[in-house]
Amino acid sequence: MSHLRKVTTKVITTLTASAFLAGTSLGLHAEERRASLAPVPHFVEEAASAGISHTYDGPWEFFVGGGVAIFDCNGDRRPDLFMAGGKNPASLYVNQSPTGGALTFKAQDTGLGDRLGTGVTGAYPLDFDNDGKMDLAVLRLGENLLLKGLGECRFETANRSLAFDGGKEWTTAFSALWEQGAAFPTLAFGNYVDRSAPGSPWGTCHDNFLFRPQGTATDRPDYSEAARLSPGYCALSMLFTDWNRSGEPSLRISNDRQYYRGGEEQLWALPADRPARAYRRADGWRHLKIWGMGIASIDLDVDGYPEFALTSMGDTKLQTLDDEADETVPVYRDIAFEKGVTAHRPYTGTDLRPSTGWHSEFQDVNNDSLWDLFIAKGNVEAMPDFAAYDPDNLLLGQWDNTFVETGDQSGIALERRGRGAGLADFNMDGLLDLVVVNRSGPASLFRNTGAGTAETPRPLGNWLAVEIQQPKMANLNGVGAKVSVKIGTKTIVRDVQIGGGHASGQSTFLHFGLGVSERAQVRVRWPDGDWSHSYRVFANTHVIIDRGAESARLWYPE
């Protein structure tokens, strides 16, 4: 193993030197290179005209958080919005956008009255009772809430009926999955500073909690028992991941070094028959200490193992499994510099101080079949050592396996302080739109007009939208599945996950860019490991794949 380390170190050193020279060359010729690359999508800000008037604000407890849940709350398959408000009330907006037209939303009451209240930091959609109506896990400063969806965008609080103790912590992260054989999901809640501890806030991070469903009930889960994940290091993002494709989930947690002492990024093993345990250096886990704020995961090289983008203050990490890793040893190395995604300072304007990254998300915004990376940016409050003007990033994937910044060209470089966000096709035209919750300022809503204009949008490439279902089974929406799309000799894969980002999650059609391909083959590896047969589908369609079905169903937006 020592010889392998020496060889690997030599290879990495050589690659790093090459990447530095390449990066220097790219810096000298950035404008020439950008001009020769794939077309950049054009975004038009439409929040005010769309009917969205919302601000996330409040004292220091709301410097973090500010998430948005994107999901269908009324059964029309169009993505609706639930936005955290901080000291302001949370807001629910129902999508009324005409297909291919300007974005349009209508504010709607949740039916909860004062029960929801203020103090909401984020939210994630999931169908925790398998009834086909999307529910919400709501993160709060105070009691977290599990909201049962009733249909027609109405909810009721289910904490008591589910025996769920929402606690009174300062919750800022969440993830969920259905473990093998489980009828209901396992829930993980990540907490920030323990404000009641002596010496708060410095070094007083609260523990995190893992709720596994108890008992044998078939109509609703029982969350009466919680496992404490200790120590906690001020979590701002977490994500269940099968990082080694073993079939056993782990929990990745990104932590904010601003407040912890002796902490680091964490990966927890979650064996079904033993207590959860954090990976240690003896297990191959490499110490990483960042201002961790957001996680995004995608399998960039389609080798079966996901990469992780971690946002921070000053830079973004992009981690991939090292050559020294195996099925039991999670050894990661950073490839952000060689891929061009450090996003360490503003890419436009005169403010050259370090950036502050929050929500991160991999999507294909220009439909060229390459993954792109969006990062919401914004100063924590008024930190003088970090950029005040810090526009969001839109890093487009390139055919040479690098990324190029296009936020200024695309029209999203606004002077706002981004927090949570999400990319989804709100008007069902095959182009991913963008919503960003900003601190102490209006939420942003961008319509993607592709290669066209606001008046005449035009896609940059072909696309495919996929929804998977497991009818009459637990885990109806197939959380934990892998969807594989093949076009020609190229394969694109995406995992169905709940978690990651920054206090923001979504449950919508999975979007795949197809480039110039006019058809594709889709396969699904279901959560239990079984693969579907191959479904042949045409480009520029919405398809629904039911487990066991002979063919995919087409869905047509009105």
PLY file of the C-alpha trace (Angstrom):
ply
format ascii 1.0
element vertex 558
property float x
property float y
property float z
element edge 557
property int vertex1
property int vertex2
end_header
0.00 0.00 0.00
2.91 2.39 0.76
4.26 1.86 -2.78
0.79 2.56 -4.19
0.66 5.80 -2.19
4.01 6.93 -3.63
2.92 6.16 -7.18
-0.45 7.83 -6.65
1.18 10.90 -5.07
3.53 11.21 -8.06
0.62 10.93 -10.51
-1.44 13.50 -8.60
1.52 15.87 -8.39
2.05 15.58 -12.14
-1.63 16.14 -12.84
-1.73 19.13 -10.49
1.25 20.72 -12.23
-0.36 20.11 -15.62
-3.65 21.50 -14.36
-1.86 24.62 -13.11
-0.27 25.21 -16.49
-3.58 24.53 -18.23
-5.38 26.84 -15.78
-2.83 29.57 -16.45
-3.36 29.18 -20.18
-7.13 29.29 -19.74
-6.80 32.44 -17.65
-4.79 34.13 -20.41
-7.28 33.18 -23.08
-10.54 32.99 -21.10
-12.57 35.19 -23.41
-11.33 33.42 -26.56
-12.13 30.05 -25.02
-15.59 31.08 -23.86
-16.41 32.38 -27.32
-15.66 28.96 -28.84
-17.66 26.90 -26.37
-21.24 25.62 -26.36
-24.03 28.23 -26.38
-24.94 29.79 -23.06
-28.60 29.77 -21.95
-30.31 33.10 -21.41
-32.25 33.71 -18.18
-34.87 36.44 -17.61
-35.74 37.49 -14.04
-39.54 37.31 -13.63
-40.22 37.06 -9.87
-42.29 40.24 -9.61
-44.27 39.69 -12.81
-44.76 36.02 -11.83
-46.48 37.05 -8.60
-43.71 36.05 -6.18
-43.04 38.54 -3.41
-41.02 36.85 -0.70
-38.04 37.68 1.52
-36.02 35.49 3.87
-34.80 37.64 6.74
-34.13 37.87 10.46
-31.40 38.14 13.12
-28.23 36.07 13.26
-30.09 32.75 13.56
-31.22 33.35 9.98
-27.83 34.25 8.51
-27.92 30.59 7.38
-30.85 28.68 5.90
-33.31 30.23 3.51
-34.36 27.16 1.55
-37.07 26.33 -0.96
-38.97 23.08 -1.58
-39.94 22.43 -5.22
-42.69 19.86 -5.67
-46.18 19.24 -7.03
-48.70 19.93 -4.26
-51.95 19.70 -6.28
-51.47 16.75 -8.62
-50.96 18.62 -11.92
-47.26 17.64 -12.12
-46.16 21.29 -12.37
-43.56 22.31 -9.75
-44.92 24.48 -6.93
-42.83 26.39 -4.36
-42.64 26.42 -0.57
-40.21 29.10 0.64
-38.63 29.52 4.08
-39.11 32.96 5.60
-36.92 33.17 8.72
-38.50 35.84 10.88
-41.12 36.24 8.14
-43.83 33.62 7.48
-43.04 30.82 5.07
-44.79 31.14 1.71
-46.51 28.65 -0.60
-46.82 29.52 -4.30
-48.88 27.42 -6.71
-47.60 27.17 -10.27
-49.99 28.54 -12.92
-47.42 29.05 -15.69
-48.72 28.40 -19.21
-46.68 25.83 -21.12
-43.75 27.61 -22.73
-44.93 31.01 -21.48
-44.00 33.55 -18.84
-43.75 32.17 -15.30
-46.87 32.68 -13.20
-47.50 31.72 -9.56
-50.29 32.37 -7.08
-49.79 32.61 -3.32
-51.88 30.09 -1.40
-52.53 29.43 2.27
-51.24 26.08 3.52
-54.24 25.47 5.76
-52.03 25.39 8.86
-52.86 28.82 10.22
-50.50 29.79 13.04
-49.25 26.21 13.48
-46.52 26.71 10.88
-45.57 30.11 12.24
-42.23 31.77 11.59
-38.71 30.47 12.15
-38.65 28.24 9.04
-35.11 27.76 7.69
-35.75 25.20 4.93
-37.95 22.40 3.60
-37.71 19.12 1.67
-40.54 17.28 -0.11
-41.06 13.54 0.34
-44.05 11.20 0.44
-43.36 9.78 3.89
-46.64 7.82 4.15
-46.70 6.41 0.58
-50.16 7.77 -0.22
-49.20 9.48 -3.49
-49.55 12.99 -2.05
-46.33 14.85 -1.45
-45.54 15.72 2.17
-42.99 18.17 3.60
-40.22 18.00 6.18
-39.96 21.59 7.46
-36.76 22.74 9.20
-37.14 25.40 11.85
-35.47 27.38 14.57
-37.46 25.46 17.16
-39.79 22.53 16.54
-39.31 20.83 13.17
-42.54 19.80 11.46
-43.63 16.86 9.35
-46.50 18.14 7.22
-48.84 15.59 5.67
-50.06 16.55 2.22
-53.84 16.49 1.89
-54.03 17.38 -1.81
-54.91 20.72 -3.38
-51.85 22.21 -1.67
-53.30 21.79 1.83
-51.39 20.26 4.74
-51.81 19.16 8.30
-49.20 18.76 11.02
-48.41 15.09 11.54
-45.88 15.26 14.41
-48.26 13.77 16.97
-49.75 11.08 14.74
-46.23 9.98 13.70
-44.87 10.14 17.29
-42.24 12.53 15.93
-40.51 14.84 18.39
-39.55 17.92 16.38
-37.26 19.12 19.17
-36.28 22.72 19.73
-32.88 22.81 18.07
-31.67 25.13 15.31
-32.09 22.82 12.31
-30.39 23.61 9.00
-29.94 20.29 7.13
-32.01 17.26 6.15
-31.90 14.05 4.15
-34.12 10.99 3.80
-34.17 7.55 2.18
-35.98 4.22 2.34
-33.61 1.60 3.73
-33.80 -1.93 2.32
-37.06 -3.62 3.30
-38.41 -0.56 5.11
-41.99 0.54 4.55
-41.24 4.13 5.50
-38.27 6.49 5.18
-35.37 7.06 7.53
-35.03 10.77 8.32
-31.85 12.67 9.23
-31.98 16.17 10.73
-28.82 18.27 10.92
-28.48 20.95 13.58
-26.37 24.06 13.89
-25.18 25.96 16.99
-26.47 24.91 20.42
-27.50 28.35 21.62
-28.19 27.15 25.18
-24.69 25.79 25.77
-22.17 27.76 27.85
-19.86 29.74 25.59
-22.33 29.81 22.72
-21.89 30.17 19.82
-18.19 29.25 19.69
-17.58 25.52 19.74
-21.14 24.68 20.76
-22.42 22.68 17.81
-25.50 20.56 18.47
-25.67 16.83 17.78
-27.64 15.58 14.78
-30.51 13.06 14.85
-31.43 9.96 12.87
-35.06 8.77 12.94
-35.66 5.21 11.78
-39.31 4.08 11.56
-40.33 1.79 14.42
-42.84 -1.03 14.69
-44.77 -2.88 12.00
-47.52 -0.41 11.13
-48.44 -0.38 7.45
-50.55 2.79 7.36
-48.16 5.33 8.86
-44.60 5.49 10.21
-43.69 5.68 13.88
-40.76 8.03 14.60
-40.79 7.71 18.38
-37.08 6.85 18.64
-34.13 8.96 17.54
-30.46 8.00 17.37
-28.06 10.78 18.31
-25.21 11.32 15.83
-22.52 12.69 18.12
-20.39 14.67 17.77
-22.11 17.20 15.56
-20.07 19.95 13.94
-22.70 22.53 12.92
-24.25 20.86 9.88
-25.45 23.03 7.00
-26.06 20.22 4.50
-26.40 16.44 4.55
-27.07 13.70 2.03
-27.67 9.95 2.18
-25.37 8.32 -0.34
-24.35 4.84 -1.37
-20.83 6.14 -1.99
-19.31 2.69 -2.54
-22.30 1.02 -4.27
-22.47 -1.54 -1.47
-26.24 -1.29 -1.08
-25.77 0.06 2.45
-26.38 3.82 2.80
-24.03 6.29 4.44
-24.71 9.85 5.51
-22.44 12.61 4.28
-22.52 15.82 6.39
-21.00 19.18 5.45
-20.16 21.32 8.49
-19.46 25.00 9.10
-16.03 25.56 10.68
-17.12 29.04 11.79
-18.36 27.58 15.10
-17.03 24.06 15.72
-13.84 23.17 17.57
-11.76 20.24 16.37
-14.37 19.35 13.78
-14.31 18.29 10.14
-16.49 17.08 7.31
-18.19 13.80 8.20
-19.27 10.50 6.66
-21.38 8.20 8.83
-21.77 4.45 8.24
-25.34 3.30 8.87
-25.37 -0.50 9.23
-28.86 -1.89 9.74
-27.86 -4.12 12.67
-25.44 -1.82 14.52
-25.34 1.78 15.72
-24.25 4.45 13.27
-20.58 5.38 13.41
-18.49 8.13 11.85
-15.66 7.12 9.54
-12.26 7.92 11.05
-8.74 8.38 9.75
-8.12 4.71 10.50
-10.89 3.96 7.98
-9.20 6.09 5.31
-11.31 9.20 5.90
-9.17 12.26 5.20
-9.53 15.24 7.51
-11.20 18.15 5.69
-12.03 21.38 7.46
-14.07 23.94 5.48
-16.91 26.37 5.96
-19.18 23.62 4.61
-22.55 24.93 3.45
-23.94 22.84 0.59
-23.57 19.41 -1.02
-24.34 18.35 -4.58
-23.75 14.84 -5.89
-23.51 13.43 -9.42
-21.58 10.66 -11.17
-19.58 12.80 -13.58
-17.54 10.04 -15.21
-20.24 7.32 -15.05
-17.97 4.91 -13.18
-20.67 4.01 -10.66
-19.29 6.23 -7.88
-20.61 9.75 -7.24
-18.58 12.94 -7.08
-19.43 15.56 -4.43
-19.39 19.35 -4.83
-18.99 21.05 -1.43
-19.53 24.80 -1.16
-17.62 26.90 1.32
-16.32 30.38 2.03
-13.38 30.97 -0.27
-13.65 27.97 -2.54
-15.70 24.99 -3.69
-14.41 21.44 -3.34
-15.12 18.75 -5.93
-14.29 15.36 -4.46
-13.80 12.06 -6.25
-12.70 8.67 -4.94
-8.93 8.34 -4.92
-7.05 5.36 -6.38
-6.37 4.25 -2.79
-10.08 3.85 -2.03
-11.94 0.56 -2.09
-15.35 -0.69 -0.97
-14.53 -0.06 2.71
-12.05 2.83 2.54
-13.55 6.24 1.61
-10.42 8.05 0.44
-11.31 11.21 -1.50
-9.22 13.77 -3.36
-10.13 17.23 -4.61
-10.37 17.88 -8.37
-12.03 21.31 -8.24
-8.99 23.17 -9.57
-8.38 20.90 -12.54
-12.10 20.97 -13.41
-12.40 24.77 -13.03
-15.05 24.83 -10.29
-13.26 26.42 -7.34
-15.59 29.46 -7.68
-13.40 31.12 -5.07
-14.07 34.79 -5.92
-16.59 36.86 -7.91
-16.25 36.36 -11.66
-17.47 39.85 -12.53
-17.26 43.29 -10.91
-14.39 44.84 -9.01
-14.76 43.01 -5.67
-11.93 40.46 -5.58
-12.40 39.27 -2.00
-13.25 35.58 -1.46
-16.73 34.32 -2.29
-19.27 32.66 0.01
-21.02 29.63 -1.52
-24.33 28.16 -0.33
-26.70 25.96 -2.35
-25.08 23.77 -5.01
-26.82 21.68 -7.67
-25.88 19.67 -10.75
-28.27 20.00 -13.71
-28.07 20.35 -17.49
-29.30 23.88 -18.16
-28.37 24.05 -21.86
-29.48 20.51 -22.82
-26.11 19.52 -24.32
-25.96 16.21 -22.36
-23.24 17.55 -20.01
-23.80 18.27 -16.33
-23.57 21.91 -15.24
-23.08 23.23 -11.71
-25.09 26.06 -10.13
-23.92 27.69 -6.88
-25.90 30.30 -4.94
-23.58 32.95 -3.49
-23.85 35.71 -0.91
-22.03 37.31 2.02
-23.15 35.86 5.38
-24.15 39.34 6.53
-21.48 42.01 6.45
-18.24 40.05 6.78
-15.50 42.48 5.69
-13.04 39.80 4.56
-15.47 38.36 2.01
-17.01 39.77 -1.14
-20.07 41.99 -0.74
-20.96 41.73 -4.44
-20.93 37.97 -4.94
-23.15 36.85 -7.84
-24.40 33.27 -8.22
-22.34 30.88 -10.36
-23.48 29.02 -13.46
-20.62 26.70 -14.43
-21.32 24.97 -17.75
-19.84 21.53 -18.35
-17.55 21.22 -21.38
-16.58 18.34 -23.64
-13.01 18.39 -22.26
-14.48 17.49 -18.83
-13.95 20.96 -17.37
-16.41 23.73 -16.46
-16.60 27.36 -17.58
-18.28 30.22 -15.71
-21.20 31.81 -17.58
-23.21 33.51 -14.84
-22.63 36.97 -16.26
-23.42 35.93 -19.84
-26.57 34.06 -18.81
-28.09 36.99 -16.93
-28.15 35.64 -13.36
-25.38 37.91 -11.95
-27.56 40.03 -9.68
-26.44 41.95 -6.61
-28.25 39.78 -4.09
-27.27 37.42 -1.28
-28.32 33.94 -2.36
-29.02 31.09 0.05
-31.23 28.14 -0.96
-32.21 27.53 -4.58
-33.42 25.04 -7.15
-33.47 24.40 -10.89
-36.73 23.03 -12.34
-38.84 23.35 -15.49
-41.64 25.55 -14.19
-43.37 26.15 -17.54
-42.79 22.63 -18.89
-40.99 23.74 -22.07
-37.90 21.55 -21.68
-35.72 24.34 -20.28
-34.71 24.40 -16.62
-35.68 27.61 -14.83
-34.12 28.86 -11.59
-35.44 30.03 -8.22
-33.16 31.53 -5.55
-34.11 32.52 -2.00
-32.06 35.58 -1.02
-31.32 36.91 2.44
-32.76 40.36 3.23
-33.91 40.81 -0.36
-36.56 39.60 -2.78
-36.48 36.01 -4.01
-35.26 35.61 -7.59
-37.13 33.66 -10.26
-35.42 33.24 -13.62
-37.08 31.89 -16.76
-34.72 30.00 -19.05
-35.33 31.14 -22.62
-32.51 29.02 -24.05
-31.13 30.32 -27.33
-34.12 32.61 -27.81
-35.56 35.66 -26.09
-38.28 36.23 -23.51
-40.76 36.68 -26.35
-39.59 33.66 -28.37
-37.81 31.07 -26.20
-35.90 28.37 -28.08
-34.19 25.27 -26.63
-30.47 24.92 -27.09
-30.73 21.15 -27.46
-33.11 18.23 -27.12
-34.20 17.01 -23.71
-36.03 14.31 -21.80
-38.04 14.54 -18.55
-38.44 11.29 -16.58
-40.66 10.41 -13.63
-40.38 6.97 -12.02
-42.95 5.24 -9.81
-43.31 1.99 -7.87
-47.11 1.54 -7.85
-48.62 -0.25 -4.84
-45.22 -0.39 -3.15
-43.51 1.46 -0.34
-41.28 4.28 -1.57
-43.67 5.16 -4.40
-41.29 7.70 -5.95
-38.31 5.36 -6.07
-35.96 7.28 -3.77
-32.57 5.58 -4.02
-33.04 4.50 -7.62
-30.59 5.24 -10.42
-31.91 6.43 -13.79
-29.64 5.76 -16.77
-30.19 7.47 -20.13
-28.23 6.30 -23.18
-27.87 8.39 -26.35
-25.66 6.86 -29.01
-22.54 5.68 -27.17
-22.95 8.16 -24.31
-24.62 7.31 -20.99
-25.94 9.84 -18.45
-26.91 8.74 -14.95
-28.73 10.38 -12.06
-29.63 9.11 -8.59
-33.03 9.84 -7.06
-32.18 11.47 -3.72
-33.70 13.58 -0.96
-31.21 15.93 0.69
-28.15 17.97 -0.17
-28.24 21.52 -1.49
-28.64 24.12 1.24
-31.94 23.77 3.13
-33.58 23.14 -0.26
-34.93 20.04 -1.96
-37.14 19.02 -4.84
-39.24 16.18 -6.16
-39.99 16.80 -9.83
-39.36 15.24 -13.24
-35.69 14.24 -13.63
-34.27 16.36 -16.42
-31.75 15.07 -18.98
-30.22 17.06 -21.83
-29.89 14.99 -25.01
-27.98 17.39 -27.26
-28.74 16.59 -30.91
-30.09 13.10 -30.18
-33.71 12.57 -31.15
-34.29 9.45 -29.09
-32.87 7.71 -26.04
-32.89 4.46 -24.12
-33.82 4.66 -20.43
-33.14 2.04 -17.76
-33.89 2.21 -14.04
-32.02 0.44 -11.30
-34.70 0.30 -8.63
-33.85 0.88 -4.93
-33.64 -2.88 -4.24
-31.00 -3.29 -6.97
-33.19 -4.78 -9.71
-32.81 -3.28 -13.16
-35.68 -2.52 -15.50
-35.53 -3.43 -19.15
-34.60 -0.69 -21.62
-37.32 1.81 -22.56
-36.99 3.43 -26.00
-38.31 6.99 -25.89
-38.31 10.05 -28.14
-36.65 13.35 -27.27
-38.53 16.41 -26.03
-41.12 14.43 -24.09
-42.24 13.87 -20.50
-42.29 10.15 -19.71
-43.50 8.20 -16.68
-41.94 4.81 -15.99
-43.93 2.49 -13.73
-42.00 -0.40 -12.25
-42.75 -3.55 -14.21
-44.47 -1.75 -17.08
-43.76 -2.87 -20.63
-43.48 0.68 -21.95
-43.09 4.22 -20.68
-46.17 6.41 -20.44
-46.21 9.80 -22.11
-47.46 12.82 -20.21
-48.51 15.98 -22.02
-48.67 19.32 -20.21
-51.88 21.20 -20.90
0 1
1 2
2 3
3 4
4 5
5 6
6 7
7 8
8 9
9 10
10 11
11 12
12 13
13 14
14 15
15 16
16 17
17 18
18 19
19 20
20 21
21 22
22 23
23 24
24 25
25 26
26 27
27 28
28 29
29 30
30 31
31 32
32 33
33 34
34 35
35 36
36 37
37 38
38 39
39 40
40 41
41 42
42 43
43 44
44 45
45 46
46 47
47 48
48 49
49 50
50 51
51 52
52 53
53 54
54 55
55 56
56 57
57 58
58 59
59 60
60 61
61 62
62 63
63 64
64 65
65 66
66 67
67 68
68 69
69 70
70 71
71 72
72 73
73 74
74 75
75 76
76 77
77 78
78 79
79 80
80 81
81 82
82 83
83 84
84 85
85 86
86 87
87 88
88 89
89 90
90 91
91 92
92 93
93 94
94 95
95 96
96 97
97 98
98 99
99 100
100 101
101 102
102 103
103 104
104 105
105 106
106 107
107 108
108 109
109 110
110 111
111 112
112 113
113 114
114 115
115 116
116 117
117 118
118 119
119 120
120 121
121 122
122 123
123 124
124 125
125 126
126 127
127 128
128 129
129 130
130 131
131 132
132 133
133 134
134 135
135 136
136 137
137 138
138 139
139 140
140 141
141 142
142 143
143 144
144 145
145 146
146 147
147 148
148 149
149 150
150 151
151 152
152 153
153 154
154 155
155 156
156 157
157 158
158 159
159 160
160 161
161 162
162 163
163 164
164 165
165 166
166 167
167 168
168 169
169 170
170 171
171 172
172 173
173 174
174 175
175 176
176 177
177 178
178 179
179 180
180 181
181 182
182 183
183 184
184 185
185 186
186 187
187 188
188 189
189 190
190 191
191 192
192 193
193 194
194 195
195 196
196 197
197 198
198 199
199 200
200 201
201 202
202 203
203 204
204 205
205 206
206 207
207 208
208 209
209 210
210 211
211 212
212 213
213 214
214 215
215 216
216 217
217 218
218 219
219 220
220 221
221 222
222 223
223 224
224 225
225 226
226 227
227 228
228 229
229 230
230 231
231 232
232 233
233 234
234 235
235 236
236 237
237 238
238 239
239 240
240 241
241 242
242 243
243 244
244 245
245 246
246 247
247 248
248 249
249 250
250 251
251 252
252 253
253 254
254 255
255 256
256 257
257 258
258 259
259 260
260 261
261 262
262 263
263 264
264 265
265 266
266 267
267 268
268 269
269 270
270 271
271 272
272 273
273 274
274 275
275 276
276 277
277 278
278 279
279 280
280 281
281 282
282 283
283 284
284 285
285 286
286 287
287 288
288 289
289 290
290 291
291 292
292 293
293 294
294 295
295 296
296 297
297 298
298 299
299 300
300 301
301 302
302 303
303 304
304 305
305 306
306 307
307 308
308 309
309 310
310 311
311 312
312 313
313 314
314 315
315 316
316 317
317 318
318 319
319 320
320 321
321 322
322 323
323 324
324 325
325 326
326 327
327 328
328 329
329 330
330 331
331 332
332 333
333 334
334 335
335 336
336 337
337 338
338 339
339 340
340 341
341 342
342 343
343 344
344 345
345 346
346 347
347 348
348 349
349 350
350 351
351 352
352 353
353 354
354 355
355 356
356 357
357 358
358 359
359 360
360 361
361 362
362 363
363 364
364 365
365 366
366 367
367 368
368 369
369 370
370 371
371 372
372 373
373 374
374 375
375 376
376 377
377 378
378 379
379 380
380 381
381 382
382 383
383 384
384 385
385 386
386 387
387 388
388 389
389 390
390 391
391 392
392 393
393 394
394 395
395 396
396 397
397 398
398 399
399 400
400 401
401 402
402 403
403 404
404 405
405 406
406 407
407 408
408 409
409 410
410 411
411 412
412 413
413 414
414 415
415 416
416 417
417 418
418 419
419 420
420 421
421 422
422 423
423 424
424 425
425 426
426 427
427 428
428 429
429 430
430 431
431 432
432 433
433 434
434 435
435 436
436 437
437 438
438 439
439 440
440 441
441 442
442 443
443 444
444 445
445 446
446 447
447 448
448 449
449 450
450 451
451 452
452 453
453 454
454 455
455 456
456 457
457 458
458 459
459 460
460 461
461 462
462 463
463 464
464 465
465 466
466 467
467 468
468 469
469 470
470 471
471 472
472 473
473 474
474 475
475 476
476 477
477 478
478 479
479 480
480 481
481 482
482 483
483 484
484 485
485 486
486 487
487 488
488 489
489 490
490 491
491 492
492 493
493 494
494 495
495 496
496 497
497 498
498 499
499 500
500 501
501 502
502 503
503 504
504 505
505 506
506 507
507 508
508 509
509 510
510 511
511 512
512 513
513 514
514 515
515 516
516 517
517 518
518 519
519 520
520 521
521 522
522 523
523 524
524 525
525 526
526 527
527 528
528 529
529 530
530 531
531 532
532 533
533 534
534 535
535 536
536 537
537 538
538 539
539 540
540 541
541 542
542 543
543 544
544 545
545 546
546 547
547 548
548 549
549 550
550 551
551 552
552 553
553 554
554 555
555 556
556 557
